[in-house]
Each structure stands twice: as C-alpha cells, then as structure tokens.
C-alpha cells in the first residue's frame, strides 16, 4: 500500500494505492490519526488505485468519519466497482458520501 497526501484550499486529499488489509490498515490508521490530530477537518480518501479493502480497512475509514462527525467531513472518491460493493455491503453508503472523482468530492467540500 502506498499513501500520498496533498493539502489544498483547506482540503486534505489522501490518495491510497494498493490493498488495504490487516497488514496495511494500521499504517493508514496512524497517518489518518496524525492528520486528524493536526486539525484536518475536510478529508477526501481517493481510492481510485485501491483494488481490495478488508474489514480492517473499513474500520479505519469508519474511525476517521466518526472523529470528524461533528466538526468536519470525510468523503470517498474514485472507488472501483468491487471496492464500492464492499463498502455498500457493510452499509457505509448510508453514512458516507461517495464521489466518482476526487474533483467532484473537492467541489462538494468547498464552501458555497
């Protein structure tokens, strides 16, 4: 798994690449917690290059969303159909917003 982050206009875009499973989810979690502790409140998880996510990865996403629940927003972008299906089966489509592309997610997080 590879993780790259870019801050622009108050929005942190986190591009994740590869597989998010029990072996790699702890790294994503520690980085996400670090960004949240630094005060990030608008986060896009760009999952265009993720081809698999396990329950450990889902837990990390849920943790980030819960921490931002009353003070910000975490959204998902670019999910491959097989990854989106995993999120939907877990019921995440009822609690998180999904966007086809990071640009659409950015537009949704920008004020006005």
N, C-alpha and C positions, 0 to 999 in steps of 0.2 A: 504494500500500500504506500502511496505517495500522497502527501498533503501539502498544498501551496495556498497561502492566504494573501489577499490583497485588500487593502483598505482604501475606499474611495467614497467621498461625499457622505461620510458617516455610516457607510455600509461595509461590513466585512464579508467578502466573498471567499469561501473556503472550497477550493477545488480538490476533490478526493479522487484518487485514481487507484484501480485495482480491486482487491477483495477486502471487505470489512467483516472480519470474523473474530472468533475468540482470541486469536493470536494478535490481530492488528487493532481491534477496537480499543484496548487500553491506551494506545498511543493517541488515537483520535480523541478519546475522552480527556486525557491530560492536557492536550493542546486546547480543546474547547473550553475546559475549565479555566485554563490560563487566560484565554481571551475574555471570558465572562468576568473573571476576577479583575481584569484590566478595565472593565466598564463597557465592553461592547454590548450594544442593545439591539442592533439590527444585523442579523446574520443570514447569509444565503449559503446553504450547503449545495454546491454544484456537484452533482453526482453523475454527470454525463459519462465519465470514464469508470464508473463502478459497475462491475458485472455480477457481483454477488454481495449480499448483506445477510448476516446471520442475526439471531436474536440478540447477540451481544452488541452488534452494530445498532439494531433498533433501540436497545436500551440507552445507548449513548445519545442518539437523536432525541429520544423522549426526555432524557435528563436535561439536555440543553433547552428544549422547548419549555419544560416546566420551570427552569430557572429564569426564563425570560417572560413567563406568563403575564405578570402584571406590570412589567417595565420595558418590554420590548417585543421582538418577534423573531422567530427562526422559521425560515421557509426553505423548501426543497426545490431544486431546479434540475432539469435535464435527465430525469430518470429513464433508464432503458425499460421497455415493457416488462421484462422479467423481474426487475428490481421493484418497479412500481407495484406489481402484483403482490410482492411480499409485504410491502407497506399497507396495501389495501386489505390483504388477508388478516393483518394484525389490527386493522381498524384505524390506522393512522390517518387515513384520508378524511376522517371526521374531525380530527383535532389539528391537523397541519394543512398548510396551503402548498399545493404543487404547481409548478410552472414548467412549461415546455423548455424554456431557455432562461439562462441567468439574466439576460436583459429584461425579460418580462418580469422576473422576480424583483429586479432592481427598481423598475418602474413602479411596482406595487409598494415598495418600501419607501420611496421618495415622498416627501411631504407635498401636499397639494395635489 
